[in-house]
Amino acid sequence: MESNVLSKLSKHLFWDCNIDRLDPNIDKKLILERVFSRGTENDEREVFHYYGRDTIKNAILDIKYFDKKTLNYLSIVFNIPKEAFKCYKRSLSENPFGIL
């Protein structure tokens, strides 16, 4: 795996973090959440190249928050029902009427 994946990602994604202290493996969920929520197509290509489709698929299911648009996008791209995402289940528990 390429160790400098963070240097290839858009800097605005980590405006509030010390990017030198991020570890691509330890901070994988944070990186993927930022890339898919606010990144560019190039950022997405870089994380696909670095992590691979299966690793990303497993990690995004466990991320606690995606906005509705990102959740729909990831559901389609990875062919995963929205109900399988932790963020979907969490939003339902916080919204008892189930309106998303």
C-alpha positions in Angstrom: 0.0 0.0 0.0 1.1 3.5 -0.8 1.9 5.3 2.5 1.3 8.9 1.2 -2.4 8.6 0.3 -3.2 11.5 2.6 -0.8 13.8 0.7 -2.9 13.1 -2.5 -6.2 14.1 -1.0 -7.7 17.5 -1.0 -6.4 19.6 1.9 -9.8 21.1 2.7 -11.0 17.7 3.8 -8.8 17.8 6.9 -8.9 21.6 7.7 -9.5 20.8 11.3 -6.9 18.0 11.7 -3.2 17.8 11.9 -2.8 15.7 8.7 0.7 14.7 9.8 -0.9 12.9 12.8 -3.5 11.0 10.8 -2.8 7.3 10.1 -4.5 5.9 7.0 -5.3 2.6 8.8 -6.2 3.9 12.2 -8.2 6.8 10.9 -9.7 5.0 8.0 -13.4 5.8 8.9 -12.6 9.5 9.3 -10.8 9.6 6.0 -13.6 7.8 4.1 -16.3 9.9 5.7 -14.6 13.1 4.7 -13.8 11.9 1.1 -17.3 10.6 0.3 -19.1 13.5 2.0 -16.9 16.4 0.8 -14.3 15.1 -1.6 -13.7 15.2 -5.3 -13.8 12.4 -7.8 -10.0 12.4 -7.6 -10.2 11.9 -3.8 -12.5 9.0 -4.3 -10.2 7.4 -6.9 -7.2 7.8 -4.5 -9.0 6.0 -1.6 -10.3 3.3 -3.9 -6.7 2.8 -5.1 -5.3 2.8 -1.6 -7.9 0.8 0.4 -9.6 -1.3 -2.3 -13.4 -1.7 -2.8 -13.9 -4.5 -0.2 -12.1 -2.6 2.6 -14.1 0.6 1.8 -17.4 -1.3 1.6 -16.8 -2.9 5.1 -15.7 0.4 6.6 -18.5 2.7 5.4 -21.1 0.4 6.8 -19.8 1.2 10.3 -19.5 5.0 9.9 -21.9 6.8 12.2 -22.9 9.7 10.0 -23.5 10.3 6.3 -25.8 13.0 5.0 -28.8 11.7 3.0 -27.3 12.4 -0.4 -24.0 10.6 0.5 -25.9 7.7 1.9 -27.9 7.3 -1.2 -24.8 7.6 -3.4 -22.9 5.0 -1.4 -25.9 2.7 -1.4 -26.0 2.8 -5.2 -22.2 2.6 -5.8 -21.7 -0.4 -3.5 -25.1 -2.0 -4.1 -25.9 -2.0 -0.4 -29.4 -1.4 1.0 -29.4 1.9 3.0 -30.8 -0.1 6.0 -27.5 -1.9 6.3 -25.6 1.3 7.1 -25.0 2.1 10.8 -25.8 5.8 10.0 -29.2 4.8 8.7 -30.1 2.8 11.7 -28.8 5.6 14.0 -30.9 8.3 12.1 -34.0 6.1 12.6 -33.4 5.7 16.3 -33.0 9.5 16.6 -36.1 10.1 14.4 -38.8 7.7 15.6 -41.1 8.6 12.6 -38.5 7.1 10.2 -38.6 10.2 7.9 -35.3 10.5 6.1 
